Amino acid sequence: MTELKESMQKAQARLKKRHAAETRFKAFGIGALVFAFLCVVMLFSSIISNGYTGFRQSYMKIDITFDESVIDPQGKRDFDTLNRADYGKIVKQSLYDFFPDVKKRGDKRTLSNLVSSNAAYTLRDMVVADPSLIGTSQSVWVMASDEVDMLIKNVFKREDDESTRPITNKEIAWVEKYESENRIETRFNTNFFTAGDSREPEQAGIRGALMGSALTMLITLALSFPCGVMAAIYLEEFAPKNKFTHIVEVNINNLAAVPSIVFGLLGLAIFLNIFGMPRSAPVAGGFVLALMTLPTIIIASRAALKSIPPSIMEAAIGVGASKMQAVFHHQLPLALPGILTGTIIGMAQALGETAPLLMIGMVAFIADVPGWINDPATVLPVQVYLWADSPERAFVEKTSAAIMVLLGFLITMNALAVLLRKKLERRW
């Protein structure tokens, strides 16, 4: 009886230890999940707090006199003359007229920096579109400079010491005069989505990077999807099971784990140096990213093909279909949801890549929006990299805003993959 009691006590002690170990394991798991969630919240909070102001832009209303002696002295209204006129002089004169007490040359130079250099192009576009404006006076809303924009958005604190901010007390007093007359307002920054890159933060936009990303992804998808699916079908259904195909399969799995910059070096050595593809162009970037995406698509496609019950193939062959017909008419359509899911995930990975594109020259400053696959271009992740390296404070919000746009695309693509899998998958 005593031995039985001791045995039960030992069993209860062991059971208690197992329960305690399970409790500790659950606690560690919950702690890891909470820690990961807090890290994600901190990341998104930092990006959003820095970037939401990038979707707003400050504008100033200035009184413009479209002086004919400056714009079109000969009065011919010739397009080239109107297009080449010194509109910057008209903008400066408007500021000088608003502040007649500013006499010193240095103060005038500082005063003219309150508005963006884009103001001159705004006036040019107005006059070219409507030459009848010449000789009239108009109130025109123009883009404020990046420093004034940061001041209006309260990024630069007015109460801070003058030595700690790039805008002086004198400039703040000028801005406040415009504010007192309701000549400053903030609007949704459409320029951020419609303009290309610029050295001036307030003029910089992501349209060029978005077009570059779209063209690059187009090339990537056109190359990687058919090649990846065909390779998966061959390896899974038609390739003989020997040592050579085993080596190929192992290498495909290994390629999925190769650092992306290695693919950039491969693209630099082969596509640029041997084939002579245009540097810093979507066509070269698409080829590089296609190589990087191929292993992901092949692995996902093979997994989707394996998930189809063998009875479907056997039934098709049993009623007289060839193996090719059974694969393409029956097995492939049923595996397509899984293949598409893997493809979308692979494309999302390619969309966020930077390192391989840096190696083929897509890190260059590109102001123009690319029109086709052989035009110089950059992509959204590289644009983020370029802006993050810029010294101006206004580029910090541009960087975070571009990251928000990029994350939006990535989340959308991953959500689409999940929805496709849920909607189209079939249980056997």
C-alpha positions in Angstrom: 0.0 0.0 0.0 2.8 2.3 0.9 4.6 1.6 -2.4 1.3 2.4 -4.3 1.0 5.7 -2.5 4.6 6.6 -3.3 4.1 5.6 -7.0 0.9 7.8 -7.2 2.7 10.7 -5.6 5.6 10.4 -8.1 3.2 10.2 -11.0 1.3 13.3 -9.7 4.6 15.2 -9.4 5.6 14.2 -12.9 2.1 15.3 -14.2 2.4 18.6 -12.3 5.8 19.2 -14.0 4.4 18.4 -17.4 1.5 20.8 -16.8 3.9 23.5 -15.6 6.1 23.0 -18.7 3.0 23.2 -21.0 1.9 26.4 -19.2 5.4 27.9 -19.6 5.5 27.0 -23.3 2.1 28.6 -23.8 3.2 31.7 -22.0 6.4 31.9 -24.1 4.3 31.5 -27.3 1.8 34.2 -26.2 4.8 36.4 -25.2 6.4 36.0 -28.6 3.1 36.8 -30.4 2.6 39.9 -28.2 6.2 41.0 -28.8 5.9 40.5 -32.6 2.6 42.4 -32.6 4.1 45.3 -30.6 7.1 45.5 -33.0 4.7 45.6 -36.0 2.6 48.3 -34.3 5.7 50.3 -33.5 6.9 50.0 -37.1 3.6 51.1 -38.6 3.2 53.8 -36.1 6.6 55.2 -36.9 6.0 55.1 -40.7 2.5 56.6 -40.5 3.4 59.3 -38.0 6.3 60.4 -40.3 4.6 59.9 -43.6 0.9 61.0 -43.4 1.9 64.6 -43.8 3.5 63.7 -47.1 0.0 63.4 -48.6 -0.6 67.1 -47.9 1.1 70.1 -49.5 1.1 73.8 -48.5 0.2 76.4 -51.1 0.5 80.2 -51.0 -1.7 82.8 -52.8 0.3 85.5 -54.4 -0.8 88.5 -56.5 0.7 88.1 -60.0 1.0 90.8 -62.7 1.6 89.1 -66.0 3.9 91.8 -67.3 3.9 91.8 -71.1 7.4 93.4 -71.2 8.7 90.3 -69.4 6.6 87.6 -71.0 6.2 88.8 -74.6 7.9 92.1 -75.4 7.2 91.9 -79.1 3.5 91.1 -78.6 3.5 88.2 -81.2 2.1 85.6 -78.7 4.5 83.0 -80.2 4.5 79.7 -78.3 8.3 79.5 -78.0 8.5 83.0 -76.7 5.8 82.4 -74.1 7.4 79.1 -73.1 10.8 80.6 -72.6 9.8 83.8 -70.7 11.3 84.6 -67.3 8.4 83.7 -65.1 10.6 83.4 -62.1 11.2 87.2 -62.3 7.4 87.8 -62.1 7.1 85.6 -59.0 9.9 87.4 -57.3 8.4 90.8 -58.1 5.1 89.7 -56.6 6.8 88.8 -53.3 8.8 92.1 -53.4 5.6 94.1 -53.9 3.9 92.3 -51.0 6.8 93.2 -48.7 7.9 96.7 -49.9 10.0 97.1 -46.7 12.5 94.4 -47.8 15.3 96.2 -49.4 18.5 94.3 -48.8 19.7 92.0 -51.5 20.2 89.1 -49.1 16.7 89.5 -47.6 15.2 89.6 -51.1 17.0 86.4 -52.0 15.6 84.8 -48.8 12.2 86.2 -49.5 12.1 84.7 -53.0 12.7 81.2 -51.4 9.4 81.2 -49.6 7.7 79.7 -52.7 8.8 76.7 -54.7 10.7 77.1 -58.0 7.7 75.2 -59.4 5.7 78.5 -59.1 7.4 79.8 -62.3 6.3 76.6 -64.2 2.7 77.1 -62.9 2.6 80.6 -64.4 4.1 79.4 -67.6 1.5 76.7 -68.0 -1.3 79.3 -67.3 0.0 81.7 -69.9 0.6 79.0 -72.6 -2.9 77.7 -72.0 -4.5 81.2 -72.0 -2.3 84.0 -73.5 -5.1 86.5 -72.8 -3.8 86.6 -69.2 -0.8 88.7 -70.4 -1.2 92.2 -69.1 -3.7 91.3 -66.4 -3.3 90.8 -62.6 -4.4 87.6 -61.0 -4.2 85.9 -57.6 -2.5 82.6 -58.1 -2.1 79.7 -55.7 1.5 78.3 -56.0 3.4 75.6 -54.1 5.2 76.7 -51.0 8.9 75.8 -50.5 9.7 72.7 -48.5 10.9 74.7 -45.5 7.7 76.7 -45.4 5.7 73.5 -45.9 7.4 71.9 -42.9 6.7 75.1 -40.8 3.0 75.0 -41.7 2.8 71.3 -40.9 4.4 72.1 -37.5 7.4 69.8 -38.2 9.6 72.9 -37.5 8.4 74.3 -34.2 8.1 78.1 -34.2 8.9 78.3 -30.5 12.2 76.5 -30.9 15.5 78.3 -30.9 16.3 79.8 -34.3 19.6 78.0 -34.4 17.9 74.6 -34.2 15.7 75.0 -37.3 16.5 75.8 -41.0 14.0 78.6 -41.2 14.7 82.0 -39.6 12.5 84.2 -37.4 12.3 86.7 -40.2 11.0 84.1 -42.6 8.5 83.0 -40.0 7.2 86.6 -39.7 6.8 86.8 -43.5 4.9 83.5 -43.5 2.7 84.7 -40.6 1.7 87.8 -42.6 0.5 85.5 -45.4 -1.4 83.4 -42.8 -3.0 86.4 -41.3 -4.6 87.3 -44.7 -5.6 83.6 -45.3 -3.1 83.3 -48.2 -1.8 79.9 -47.0 -3.6 76.6 -47.1 -2.8 72.9 -47.2 -4.3 70.6 -49.9 -4.1 66.9 -50.8 -0.8 66.4 -52.5 -1.8 65.2 -55.9 1.7 66.2 -57.1 3.1 63.3 -55.1 1.3 60.8 -57.4 1.5 62.7 -60.7 5.1 64.0 -60.7 8.5 62.2 -61.1 11.5 62.6 -58.9 13.0 66.0 -58.1 15.8 67.5 -56.2 13.3 69.8 -54.6 11.3 67.9 -51.9 8.0 69.7 -52.4 8.1 68.8 -56.1 9.2 65.2 -55.8 6.6 62.5 -56.7 6.4 58.7 -57.2 4.8 58.5 -60.6 8.1 57.7 -62.3 8.8 55.0 -59.7 5.3 53.6 -60.0 5.6 53.4 -63.8 9.0 51.8 -63.4 7.7 49.2 -61.0 4.7 48.4 -63.2 6.9 47.9 -66.3 9.4 45.9 -64.4 6.7 43.7 -62.9 5.2 43.2 -66.4 8.4 41.8 -67.7 8.9 39.7 -64.6 5.4 38.2 -64.8 5.7 37.6 -68.6 9.0 35.7 -68.2 8.6 33.9 -64.8 5.0 32.7 -64.9 5.0 30.6 -68.1 8.6 29.4 -67.6 7.9 28.5 -63.9 4.7 26.6 -64.6 6.1 24.7 -67.6 9.2 23.7 -65.6 6.9 22.5 -62.7 4.7 20.5 -65.0 7.7 18.9 -66.7 9.5 18.0 -63.4 6.4 16.8 -61.7 4.7 14.8 -64.5 7.1 14.1 -67.4 10.7 14.2 -66.2 12.3 10.8 -65.5 13.1 10.2 -61.9 16.9 9.9 -62.0 20.0 11.4 -60.5 20.0 14.4 -62.9 16.5 15.5 -62.2 17.1 15.0 -58.5 20.1 17.4 -58.7 17.9 19.9 -60.6 15.2 19.7 -58.0 17.7 20.2 -55.1 19.2 23.2 -56.9 15.7 24.8 -57.5 15.0 24.5 -53.8 18.5 26.0 -53.0 18.0 28.9 -55.4 14.9 30.0 -53.5 17.2 30.7 -50.5 20.0 32.5 -52.4 20.4 36.2 -51.4 18.8 38.5 -53.9 21.9 40.5 -54.5 23.5 37.4 -56.1 20.8 37.6 -58.8 21.8 41.3 -59.3 25.4 40.3 -59.8 24.3 37.6 -62.3 22.2 40.2 -64.2 25.1 42.6 -64.2 27.5 40.0 -65.6 25.1 38.4 -68.2 22.3 40.7 -69.2 24.3 44.0 -69.2 27.8 42.9 -70.0 27.2 40.1 -72.4 23.7 40.8 -73.9 24.1 44.6 -73.8 20.7 45.3 -72.3 20.1 49.0 -71.5 21.3 49.9 -68.0 18.8 51.1 -65.4 15.8 50.0 -67.5 12.7 47.9 -66.6 13.7 45.3 -69.2 17.0 44.5 -67.4 15.3 44.7 -64.0 12.5 42.4 -65.2 14.9 39.7 -66.4 16.8 39.8 -63.0 13.6 39.7 -60.9 12.2 36.9 -63.1 15.3 34.8 -62.3 14.8 35.5 -58.6 11.0 34.7 -58.8 11.3 31.5 -60.8 12.2 29.1 -57.9 9.2 30.4 -55.8 6.8 29.8 -58.7 8.2 26.4 -59.6 8.0 25.2 -56.0 4.4 26.5 -55.5 3.3 25.1 -58.8 4.7 21.6 -58.0 3.0 21.7 -54.6 -0.3 22.6 -56.3 0.1 19.8 -58.9 0.9 17.3 -56.1 -2.3 18.3 -54.2 -4.5 17.0 -57.1 -5.7 13.4 -56.4 -4.1 10.9 -58.8 -7.5 9.4 -59.5 -8.3 12.4 -61.7 -5.3 11.8 -63.9 -6.0 8.0 -63.9 -9.7 8.6 -64.9 -8.7 10.9 -67.8 -6.2 8.4 -69.1 -8.8 5.6 -68.6 -11.3 7.2 -71.0 -8.6 7.6 -73.7 -6.9 11.0 -73.0 -3.1 11.2 -73.5 -1.0 12.1 -70.6 -0.5 15.6 -72.1 -4.3 16.1 -72.4 -4.8 14.8 -68.9 -2.3 17.3 -67.5 -3.4 20.3 -69.4 -7.2 19.7 -69.6 -7.7 18.3 -66.1 -4.8 18.6 -63.7 -3.6 22.1 -64.5 -7.0 23.8 -64.3 -7.6 22.3 -60.9 -4.1 23.3 -59.7 -4.4 26.8 -61.1 -5.6 28.5 -57.8 -2.5 27.2 -55.9 -0.2 28.2 -58.8 -1.7 31.7 -58.9 -1.3 32.1 -55.2 2.4 31.2 -55.4 2.8 33.5 -58.3 1.3 36.5 -56.5 3.5 35.9 -53.5 6.5 35.7 -55.7 5.6 38.9 -57.5 5.0 40.6 -54.1 8.5 39.6 -53.1 9.9 40.9 -56.4 8.0 44.2 -56.0 9.7 44.9 -52.7 13.3 44.0 -53.8 16.0 46.6 -53.9 19.4 44.9 -53.8 19.4 43.2 -57.2 18.2 46.4 -59.0 21.0 48.4 -57.4 23.5 46.2 -59.1 22.1 46.9 -62.6 22.0 50.7 -62.2 18.4 51.3 -61.3 19.6 53.5 -58.4 20.2 56.5 -60.7 18.3 59.8 -60.3 15.5 59.6 -62.9 13.4 62.7 -63.2 11.4 61.7 -66.3 8.5 59.2 -66.2 9.4 56.1 -68.2 7.2 55.4 -71.3 8.4 51.9 -72.2 10.5 49.0 -71.0 13.8 50.3 -72.4 13.6 53.8 -71.0 15.7 54.8 -67.9 13.6 54.1 -64.8 13.7 53.4 -61.1 11.3 51.4 -58.9 9.4 52.2 -55.7 11.8 50.5 -53.2 14.8 52.1 -54.9 13.0 55.5 -54.8 12.6 55.0 -51.0 16.3 54.2 -50.8 17.2 57.4 -52.7 15.0 59.7 -50.6 16.2 58.1 -47.3 19.7 59.2 -48.2 18.7 62.8 -48.9 19.6 65.4 -46.3 16.5 67.6 -46.5 14.1 67.1 -43.7 11.1 67.2 -46.1 12.4 64.0 -47.8 11.7 62.2 -44.5 8.0 62.5 -44.9 8.3 61.6 -48.6 10.2 58.5 -47.7 7.6 57.4 -45.2 4.7 58.2 -47.5 6.3 56.2 -50.3 6.8 53.3 -47.9 3.1 53.5 -47.0 2.2 53.3 -50.7 4.6 50.3 -51.2 3.2 48.5 -48.1 -0.3 49.1 -49.5 0.6 47.3 -52.7 2.3 44.5 -50.9 -0.6 44.0 -48.4 -3.1 44.1 -51.3 -1.2 41.5 -53.2 -0.9 39.2 -50.2 -4.5 39.7 -49.4 -5.4 38.8 -53.0 -3.4 35.6 -52.7 -5.3 34.6 -49.5 -8.6 35.4 -51.1 -7.8 33.4 -54.2 -6.8 30.5 -52.1 -9.9 30.6 -50.0 -12.3 31.2 -52.9 -10.9 28.8 -55.4 -9.3 26.0 -53.4 -11.1 22.6 -53.5 -10.9 20.0 -50.8 -10.6 16.4 -51.9 
